[in-house]
């Protein structure tokens, strides 16, 4: 049979999707990207914010149509939406045949077999405890291309920020045993992956539940020893656990990109407290200064939330000034989304959408000016860059420097004067800056 898998949401969800595809490949399924010819359609859903929830529901409805117009015999919904709203899916979406929770994807082949072979075709619902940790001793089918791949080092979260639903659908923080991660990374390297991107809800907490202490620096050091891996990139490092030891690990290992994603969410101490965050503006500033002092040239990316309940113009002004003072290399902004059953949903002072939109525009405008200035400052300088492919119909390579994570940051466009393949790392001299992106030449 042929299977189509649609992966929605974050890169951590994508890792689950690749493991699911590996299970299908191991069971003899043919993987297709065409809805019309798929016998089985799987949607790995997201419901982190309202927009993600709506996208998941719309995708389910769209794919349900192929049970009539295509050859689809089985529609499977898995992931966060399935975990959080399985009762609603059962009641309101009769087209869905199988529901798989966030920790139950290892059961997907058996569930499909049971459904297709069953005489009454009752819905199959597979929901393990959200605190169960699926094994990573599984093969994966890549959806990113071989130049990079994500390594999810932990599942769940213990932070319980007041706006976030993740602990309620992904469970408590569970680190993947180090030996499983090393084995998985070795497998990825054997498959040709050049860049490992380390992800989790909170990467900096890695190991504390298994080993009684934080083990991220040790894990990174082991990963650096794997032959074939050339870059290692760190995402989702919470500021309270960004230590001098971690900074020294980055600077002392050439394979680790001088790049860190450190979500701070806000700069007003009052708002940070209401968010349930564990650091204030002073501590965040100290971490950033420490990183820049100990790791020269490090690119720091962050994410912010605007329009959090109770956010005043003064809080917004504090955040604007913080962005101007710190000058983040990369920055993204989310508009606050009230998630049901989170504490923040019931907070007073919900910010009207039009005010939220204005504040979002102001923050992004400030960051745009900073980013464009930083891009111009790179003209004439040399960087390592990884080739991602070519522009269709043009003799131009698309690449990324170590300051750029795939999908979310900028690119370097390089005239094709020699033959390279995806995953090659070259030295590039920047000749021009166009907005967030750069133009360079291979030297």
N, C-alpha and C positions, 0 to 999 in steps of 0.2 A: 504493500500500500504506500501511497504518497502522503507526506505530511507537510503542511505549511505552518511555520511558527512565526507569530508576530510578537515582537518584544517591545513593550512600552515602558516609559519611565527611565530610571537612572541606570548608571553603569553597573551598580550592584545587582540590579534586576537582570541586566544583560548577562552577567556571569551565570546566574541560574538558568537563563535561556540556553546558553551554550552547553551547560551540563545536560539539560533536557534533550537538546539536539543530539548530544553524544549517546544518550540512552536510546533514542530512536535509531540512530545509525547502527548501534550495537545489536538492535533487535531486528535489523534487516529492512527497515523502512527506507524509502527513497525520499530525500528532502527536496522540496520544490519551493519556488517563490511565486507560483501561479495559483491564485485562488480557485480558478475554474477546474483545475485538474487534481486538487487535493482531496484525498479520501478522508483525511483527518485535518482539522484546523485547530491550532492551539493559540490562545491569546494569553500572554503573560502580562498581567495588568498592573497598573499603578493607581493609587488613590491618595497620594501624598498631599495634594492640594485640590481644590475644586476643579481647576482646568484639567488636571490629570484624570480625575474621576470621570469627567464628562467625555474625555477622549477615549477612555476605556469602554464606557457604555456605548458610545457611538460606534466604536470598532466592533464590539460584540454584535450589535444590531446589523451592521453592514455584513459581517461574515455569516450571520445567521441566514442571510439571503441565499448563500451558496448551497444550503441544504435543499433548496428548490431549484436553483438555476445551474448548479454545478453537480459534481459527483460526491460532494461531502456527505459522509455517513455519520460523522461524529464531531461535535463542536465542544472543545475543551476550554474552560476558563480557569486560569491558575494565577498565583501571585497575590498581591496585596488586596485588590478588590475582592477576589474570591475568598480570602481569609476574613476580611472585615464584614462583607455583605453577603455571605453564602446563603443565609435565610431569605434575603430579598431576591437573590438570583433564582433560587428555587421557586419562589412564589410568583415572580413577575417575568421571568425569561424562560418560557417552556422550551425554547429552541436549544438551550444549553443542556448538553448531555452529561458532562462530567465537570465537577468542581474540585480543584486541587489547591490546598492551602499553601502558605509560604514555605512550610517545612516538609511538604509531602511530595515533592516532585519526583522522588525516587520511585513512587508508586504509580507513575503515570502510565507505563506500558501495561501493567497488570489491570489497571482500571479500564483502559481502552479495550483490552481483550475481553474482560468481563462484560462490558457494555455491548460490544459487537456480537459476542457469542450468546448473550442472554436472550431468552425467549420473550421476555416482557419489556426489555429495553428500559428498565427503571434507571433513573439518574444515579450516577456513581458520585459519591462525595467522600473525598479523602482529606481528613483534617487531623494531623498530628498536633501535639502540644506545640505552641509557638516557641517554647524553650528547647525543642529538639534541634540538634545540629546535624544536617545532612553531611555525608562524607564528601571530601574533595578528592578521594582516590578514584576518580572517574575520568574517562576521556571526555574531551570537549570538541565541538565543531565550531570553528571560528566564524564570527560574523564581522570582525573588525579588520580583516586582512592580517597578514603575518607580521607587519612591521611593529605592531604593538598589541598587547593584550592586558586585560585587567586581572589582577590577583586579589581576590576578596579574602582578607585575613581574619575577619570576624563577622559575626552576625548579631543583629539586635543592638539595643542601646539601654544604658542605665540612667541617662541624664535626665529624662523626663522634663524637657523644656515645656513651658506651659502652652505653647502653640503647636506642638508636634505630636502626631499620632503614631509615629514609628514604634515606640516601645509596646504599644497595644496591639500591633499587627505583626511585628517582627521579634517580639520577645526581649528577654534580658540579654545583656552583653555576653556573647560566647566566642572565645577565641578559637580559631582552627588550630589544632596541634601543629607545632612547628615542622615536624617531620612530614606531615601531609602537604604543607605549603611548599617546602623545599622540593618534594617529589613532583608536585604540580608544576612548579617553576622549571624544573629540569625537563619535564615533558613539553612545556611550552617552548623552551629553548631548542629542543630536538625538532620541533615543528617549524623552526625558523624564526620565532619571535625575537625581535631585537630589543624592544622596550617593554618593561614590566611596569604597570601602573598600579600602585598599591592603594586599595580602597577598603573601606568599611564605614559604618556609621561614624566611628571614631577610631582612626588608626593608631593614635598615640596611646590609647589604653591597652593596646594589644598585650596579651599574656598575663594580665593581672589576675584573671579568674582561674587560669590553668596553673600558673607558676608562682603566684603570690607576689609578683612584681612585674613592672612594665618591661617588656622584652622587645620592643620595636627596634631599638638600635642593634641588638644582637641578631634579630631576624634579618635586618637590612644587610648586616655584615656577611651573613651566610649566603644571602641571595647574590651578593657581589662576587662570590666565588664561582658562580655557575658559568661555565663556558658558553659563549654565544649570546648571552645577555649583555648588551652594551649600555643601555640606559635603564635607570630605575627612578620612577617618579612617584612622589608622595602626595596623596590627596587627603582631605578631611582630617587635618591635624588640629585638634582643639587646643586653643591657646594655653589653657591651664596646665597642659601636659607637654608643651613644647619646651624641652629642657636643653641645658648646655650640652649634655651628653648626646642628645639627638643632633644638635647643631654640629658638634665635633664629628659625629659619624658621617654626616653629609659632606663636610669639608675634607675628611680624610679618605674618602672613597671616590675615585674618579668616575665610577659608573653611576653614582647617585646624582641626578640632575640638581643643579642649584636652583631649585624651585620648590615651593611648598604652598599648598592650598590650606589656608587657616581661616575657617568661617568664624566671624566675630559677631555678626548680626546687627550690632548697633554700637554707638559710642556714648550714649547717655547712660550714666550709672543708674538713673531711676528706671529707665526702660529695660536695661539689662537685668535689673533685679526682678522686675515684673515678668520678664521672659523666663526667669529661672536659670539664667546663665551664671556660671561660676567665676567669671572674671569681670572686673570693671575696666574703665578706660585706662587707668594708670597701669594696671597689670598687662593689659593688651599692648600698650605702648612699650612697656619694658621688654616684652617678648619680641616685638618687632625690632627694637633697637639691638637686642642681644643677637638675633639672627643676622642682622645686617653687619654687625661688628665681627661676628665669628665666621660668617660665610660670605665673604666679599662677592658682590655681584648677584646675590640670590634674588630671584624673582618671587615676590609674595603676592598670592592671589587671595581674595576674600569674597564673601557674600554678605549682603545686608538685607534686612527686612525693613521696609518703610510702611507707615500706616498702622503700626501695632497699636492695639487699644490703649488709649490714654496718651498717645504721642502728641505733644504740643508743638507749637511753632518753635519754642525754645529748644526742645529736644531735637527737632529737625535741624535747627541752626547749629547745634553742637555737632551733629553728625556731618553736616556740610563742611564745617571747619576742620573736623578730624580728617576727612578725606583730603582736603587741601594740604594739611600739615604732614600727613603720613606719606602721601603720594604712592599709593599702591600700584604695583606694576599691572595687575589685573584685578578687575572688580565687577561683580554682578549684583543686581538688585532685584529682589522679589517684592511684589506687593503682598501685604499680609492677607492671608486667606483663613477665614474662621472655620476651623475644623470641628465637627460635632464631637462631643464627648471629651474635648480638651478643656482645661481650666480657662484658657484665654477666650474661648467662645463666650463665656459668661461675664467677662470683664466689662466694666463700665467704660464709656468713652470710645466706642467703636468709631473709627475714622471714616467719614463719608468717602465714597469712591472718587469723587472729583478732586478732593484734597489729596487723596492717596496718589492719584494720577499726576497731579502737579508736583508733588514731592519726588515722585519717581523720576520725572523728567529733569528736575533740577539736579538730583544726585547723578544721573547718568550724563548730564551735560558737563558737570564738573569733571567727572572721570574721563569723559571723552577728550577734553582739553589736555588733561594730564597724560593720557595714553598717546595722543598724537605727538605731544612734545617728547615723550620718551622714545617713540619710534624714530623721530628725526635725530635724536641724540645718538642713535645707533649707526647712522650713515658714516661710512669709512671704517667701521670696526669689523672684526672677523669673529664668526661664530661657527660652532658645529651645528649641522642641520641634518635631519633624517628625511630622506625622500619618501613622499607618500603616494606619488603618482604623477600624472600629466594632465594639463588642461586639455579637454577634448578639442581636437582640431587645431591645436597650436603646439609649437615646439617649445613648450614651457613646462618645467617641472614644478610641482607643488611640494613644499617641504615645510618642516617646523624646526625651530631652534629648541634648545633645552628649556627655554623660557616659555614655551608654548605647549600646553596640553592639547591633545586632539579634541576636535568638536567644539571646544569652548573658547580657545584663544586664537591668535592670529596665525598667518601663514607667511612663508617666504616664497616668492615666485622667482624662478631661476631659468634664464634662457638655456635651452638644450644645445650645448656645444659638444657634448660627449655622451656616451651611453651609460646610463645607470639604471638600476632596478629598484623597485620598492623595498625599503628597508636599508638601503645603503646610507651610510653617514658620511657627509662631505664637509669640507671647510668652505664657508661662504663669506664673501665680503659684501656688506650691505652698501648698495649704491643709491637707493632711493626709498622714501617712505610714502605710502599712500594710505592715509587713515590708520587703521589698526594693523595693516599688512605692510610687508617689506618686499623690496626687490633687491636681488643680489646676484653675484656671479661666483661661480666655483673657482677657487684658486688652488 
